[in-house]
């Protein structure tokens, strides 16, 4: 493949089902400290993937290796079927990090003009400003922009080379609620055209609402990998809600796996491990109606799977 900047022309629907990222037996040591411990991972083009874990879990180290900023101690990294640095140099990979990368004494427009000259994408400036929602601040100095506006600028910069893979680190940090919503709608539109998105965030509701897939790591190893619903199902706790006129609370609490039960104004809420047993009891032994069973939220699942046992 040529290094010509025009060799890549953005996401391709025809490539959507091939591999975007492949990690095999990935290890990374810093001295005697192991940051990544045998990661095996395959991400398909067009997926929106949340990469989650507590501080120190190995997320940033893994992302650095995917971007070619760091080499594995052991194992291999393939990005778009090539070495990471090759994919980055061709403009096929772009990243939105939460700090750095901006010249504060330039205007927003001047920043994008400078970046566009590198990629020979001058005609794309208006389009990326519109997608990032920063057209109205084009003539503002970067240093006068809010944190959220600076993140939007980083997003616009990342879109300039029309990358096939977009790596996002806390991409909506500093954005207001509406800005975050618009940002993720834009990301989903890109994914529908074949662009792959891997993002790390502390906003777990973003992962729950917008990711096709959640990968949860702890101490450098994967502890959960699946759709948001599949990951949440790994938590042992479930919640059963119902309307009920009266209740033998002692009998309910004696059911195996019941953690707690709260009755207020005929509304019952039970936290339990075995929702089937609880539902059976309520339906056969009480006048409960309108039963609703829900999985634990992503935050609870995150804590259950990543806190030290």
N, C-alpha and C positions, 0 to 999 in steps of 0.2 A: 504493500500500500504506500502511496506517495505521501510525503509530508506536506503537500500543498494544502493551504488553508481552505480551499474549496472542495477538498476531498470528502468532507462530511457535510451533509445538508439536513441535519436534524433527525428526529425520531422517524423510524420507518415502521408502518403498520405490518409490513411483511416480515419484519424481524421480531415481532412482539413476543413470540413464543420461544426464542432462543435464550441463551444464558447471558445475563448481565454481569453477575459477580459469582465467582467460584472460589471458595476457600477450602483447602484440603490440609488437614492435620496441622493447623496453624498454631504456632507457639511463638511467644515473644518474652524474652527475659531482659531485665535491666539489672545487671549484676546478679545477685542471688535471688532477686524478686521476679516471680513469674506473673506477668500481666495478662497474657493470653494463654489458654491451656487446651490445645488440641481442637480448635474450632473447625468443624466441617459444615459448610453452608453453601447452598445454591439458590440464587435469586434470579427469577425469570424476568426478561424484559417486559416492561409495562406494569410491573408490580409497584405498589406504594407500600413500603415496609418500614415499620417503626422498630428502631433498635434501642431497646430499653435496658436499664440496669442501674443500680445504685452507684454513687460516686466510688471510683476505684474498681469498678467491675471489669474494666478493659474495653469500654466502648470507644473512647478516644484513640487508644492504641490501635484498635482494629481499623478504625476509620483512617488513621494515618497510613496504615499499610495498604488499604484499598486505594488511597490517593497517591501511593508511591512515595510518601514522605518519609517512610521508615521501611526497613527490610525485615522480613521474618527471621527469627532465630532458627526456626525449623518449619517446614511445610511450604505451601505455595499459594499465591494469589493470582487469579486471572480476572481481568476486567474487560468485558466485551471481547473475550477470546484472545486477549493479548496482555503483555505485562502492563501493570498500572501506569508507569511513567510514559509508555508509548501511547496509551489511550488518552492520557491527560495532554500530552504534547500535540495531539491531533485535534484538540478541542472537543473530544467526545465525552469528556467528564468535566463537570464544574461543581464547585462547592460554595455553599453559603455558610460561613462561620459566624459566630456571635460577636466576635471582636476582631479588630485589625482590618487591614486591607483597604483603608480609605485615606485619601489625601484631604485633610480637613480644610486647606486653604483654596481648594478648587470648588467650583459649583457642581451641582448634581450633573448638569449637562456636560460640563467640561470633563468630568470623571468618565462619563460614558463615551464621550468622543475619543478620549485617550485609549480606553479599552477597545473600542471599535476599530481603531487604527491597527491594533495588534492582530485582530482577527479578520481584518478586511470586511467588516460588517457595518459600515457606516449607515447603510440604508435601513438597518434594523433598530436604530436608536429610538425613534418615535414609537415603534411597536413594543419594545421592551419597557419603555417608560409607562406606556398605557397599561400593559399587563401587570406591572408592579404597582400601579396606582400612584406614580410620582410625577406625572406630567405637570401638575400645578406647582411643584417646587423645583422645576428645572433650573431656574436661575438663582436658587438659594445656595449659599455656601454650605458645604457638608458639615462644618463645625456648628452651624446654627440649626441643623436638623435634629429632631428628637431621636431617641434610640430606636423607636419603631420605624421612623422614616429612613434612618440609616440602614436598618435591616432590609427595607424594601429596595433601597439602592443596591445593596449587595445581591439581592435576588435578581434585579435587572441586569447587573453585571454578569451574573452566572448564566443568564439566558442568552447573552449576546452570541456565543459560539454555537448556539442551538445544540446543546449537549444531548447525548442519548442517556446519560446517567447523571443524576443530580443528587449530590450529597448535602444534606442540611443538618446543621448543628444548632439546635435551639432557634429555628428560623423565625418564630413569631415573638421572640423576646422583645418586650417593649411596645408591641402593637396593641391597639385597643380591640375590643371584642369584634367590632364590625370589620376591622382590618384583618384580624385573624381568619374570620369566616371567608372573606373575599380571597385571601391568600390560598386557602385550602381548596376553594372552588377552582382556582386557576391551576393548582397542582393536579387535581383530579382530571381536568380537561386535558392537560399534557399527558397524563398517564394513559388516557383513552386513545391517544395517538401513538403510543408505544414508548414514551419516555419513562425510564425507571427512576424511582425516587426512594432513597434510603435516608431516614431522618431520625435524629436523636432529640428527645424532648423531655422536659419535666412536667409538661402539661399532659397528664395521662388521658384526659378527656379527648385531646386531639388524636392520640393514638387509637382510642376506642372508636371515635367517630369517623376518622378519615383513612386509617390504614387498612389495606387488604389483608395484611399479615403482621403479626407482632413476634419479634424475636427478643426474648428476655434472657439476659446473661447475668451470671453471678460468679465472681472470682475467675473470670476469664473463660467460663464454660457456659454453654447454652442450657438453660433449665426449662425453657418453654418455647415452642415454635408452632404457630398456627394462626387461624383467624382470631379476631378479638373474642368471639363467642367461645371458640375452642380453648383459648388461654384462660378465660374466666371460669370455664367449667373445671379447671384443675384445682380451684380453691375448694376446700372441703365444706365451707359454709354456704348454705342457701337460705333464702328468706321466704317464708310462707305467710301470706296475708289473707284475711277473710273477714266477713261480717258475721258477728255472732251475738246472741242475746245474753248468754251466760256461759261460764266456763269453770271446770274443775281444774284449776291451775296446777295443783299438786299432782294430779294424774297426768297432766300434759308434761310436766317437767320430769316425770318418771320414765317417759318414753326415751329409749336409747337414742343418744345423739342430739337431744334438744339442749341448746346452749342457753337460751333465754326466751321468755314469753312476756309480751306486754299487751294489755287490754285497756283501751281508752275509748269511751263513747261508742261501744259496740264494734270497734275496729281492732282486730287482733293481728299482731305481728310476732312471728316466731322465727328465731334464728336457730338453724339445726344442721346436722350433717346428713341426715336421711330424710329428705322431703317426702318420699313415698310413704314411710311409716306415719309421719305426721298427718299427711293428707288423708290416709286411710282412717286414722283415729277420728279426725274432725268430721269426715263424711258419715261414718258409722255410729259415732257416739255423741255427736252434738248436732245442733241445728245450723252449723256453719254454712254460709253461702258465699258465692262470688270468690272462690278460692283463686289465688294467684301465687305462682311459684317463680321466683327469680334467682338468677345466679348472683354470686358476690360481684361487687363492682371491680373494675380493673385495679383501682388503688388498693383494695383489700387483697386481691390476688397477688399484686406486685409485692406487697409487704409479706404475705405468707410465703412466697417462693424465694425471696431474696434476703430476708433477715436471717441472722445466724440462729441455727437450731441448738 
